[in-house]
Amino acid sequence: MLQYQLPALGGARQGGLIELVAHRIETQFERLTITRPHYREASATPDWAGICQGWTHNALDNRISLLVDPAGLDGARGLWIFGQWISRADLGNAMMGASFSLGIADSVTIDSFVKPDKLVKALAQHVLRSGTGLRVDIWNDTHNASGTYDPQIWNQPIVDADIEVAAVSATASTAVIGYAMRDPRISALLTNPTVKLVRAHARWGAETGDAWEAEARFRTSEWNMYFVIAADGRVVASYMAHELAAANVAGLPITRSDGLPDYMAIPKHELTDAALAGTPHRLLDPSNHEGSRFKFVVGTVLARGIPETTRAAFEAEALGANADATALATRYPGIANAYAPDQWQRVFAARLGPGEKFGAVWAR
């Protein structure tokens, strides 16, 4: 993924009115994307590397995910807006760039020092119960060996999870409790605590590349943990399986685990709410360049854009014999936003009437 890229030419389309806008696309959108700061030809940044905190934030909003992913044939997925074609891939890139720092501003960090029990609580509350999802830094610098690097696993959206709790043998329980009693971080242990093996799996979205337009890709993390639990159900100590294995704790049924996330956050989606509703928000004020860009991409491009399949169907009817303007306006609300004002005036106005009858925001 790019650090930031305005929507680029998504591929020429021929037929219908597409030919009318080819010059407009090439002279406006393409020129923008080959000039600094939007594009750096000599950059060594890999094509998948991008604004992961912005992308993750948007991926956890079902509305954005739906709007960025319009239906259509391969190579013809995207949106028309004011005579401009924006491909499915470029919609994702533009949305990521529009959320450069707003993805952080529109989120709440719930834990910057993740512990095993806090991870389980977060998965239960924000993924399994509320369905909000989590933005987590999957790549744990401390857990992973120095000098190793696995790309595309920094900030990622957790969209699904499961948690399993199981008893352990008496040998393992005694060994884990003994380790906890020697742990200087634990202030006190109650009488007769129990030990449970807690296994959590989380499915999270994986970044793919700038040109990706196919199905979403996911990866899974597995966290194996041991909880020391008081009689009243409180967790008094929690450890990762690999931590106990490294300390030679005996009898463990599982000794390996992925590393804990470095931090966890939940999205608020206040900015998306405001952009879609057209209501004011201090971060979307015109004086804030990034806020204005976000408001335009979400509130205009995504909210008003027209998929290629819809545009083609409309033109087939509108340019056919006996076109019924009233019926077309009902079946294709907002269709005028696919075209520039001069296009509508030149091709449709005489047959169908003014653009505002078909929801044109440029006519207001």
Steps between C-alpha positions, in 0.01 A plus 500: 500500500619849422585757759241718329359506153213690350271292277692412186385391158336164564512380139331636192143392434343520156136516398201716595605831647832371636683634197377849584698510824827333393678831445372636832640202692839508331551873544378531858530183706809357334682833514430524873635154573832550322587826675645540846404451777255239374746279313873434524629282220836435666349399836627171640177448693341164403161526332315347794642734766265778597295683757407192701331691783275678250424187300425298814265765635295500178500122469314482832213712365252285308368805314841596365583139415179474297542831318867444415417157359238557226380206297606453140697293255874450545678811377180703507443538875495854627291817510419787265486842660456829310633344180804340666559126521660371822592134505428267791871490586529879491194541719681299766822696454318834517309396811820388669674825413203707616529337843872563545477635857123511533494124551684561826301809599174309447605206719545432870811317619380256765833343592857601421658224709302190412489213749347157434186557708448846346518349151234243582271766649545722194422216258192403701365854535587667170504210254273225629245711688470840332642411159690831488832332435849596608792679344811328631871511434544131425877512455646474850856634487596341832363153420648474153871440457718802441568561133202302376228670303165373381334765279140614517434418863511825692162667557233251396122472546378207709157407363434161659619299797437197716607422857533156660561427868621162626626343822861385531656206679589514869867501403460801272277681751751459783786613276320809372388602850855453624627726222238764588596490868860582402389778266591840655226662291230310691423657836299214648338169413186378672463159657442210261510681165433305180675511162329507162638472149347780291530476122396795284493516121451825313441550127632827364513670164832485318627771266554382143604768250410820319332327207305238698131482409409141588363349820626612840795310641535393861755349732458348845689542826495240777564604857548225760494621859481371857284683754526466876147550632372569851196322643281802425596490131753785500813456292793560732775413252522425128790376287571421139580134427842581359589704810434205728673257264810721497498485882485116486157479665412129494195319365370765260269352233588786261830686500482722190306816418500803278620817670256736665400811301704806589183704554123490440252768390133521405356724226237764573401577137385850598662648190330253268166572669545874448626469140212278393238708681645833388517623859782716637798357685800696621745265324314533169519878497615650167807640676619142562636374167486136601149539641378664180650218296334236719166678479521515121607138453235362738215749467527558125700233318382198696155624595414644155711287265329275246620144422578416140217245482247763610631759256485254209145394585386862527649598165341200329160623611557875484635492146242253378168569337211627712711578811276595793682770700281466810540124513874525443541754780326257735704198393834683491505756782819707497611366160583850377799505734674254271535777243654843480251787459599558137455131421151495645403818322634380167364145504206473738344838574288518186368146548467476879512848645739671743753313710340592831202283405745209510670597826795699369682662792687721252164657405440634850 
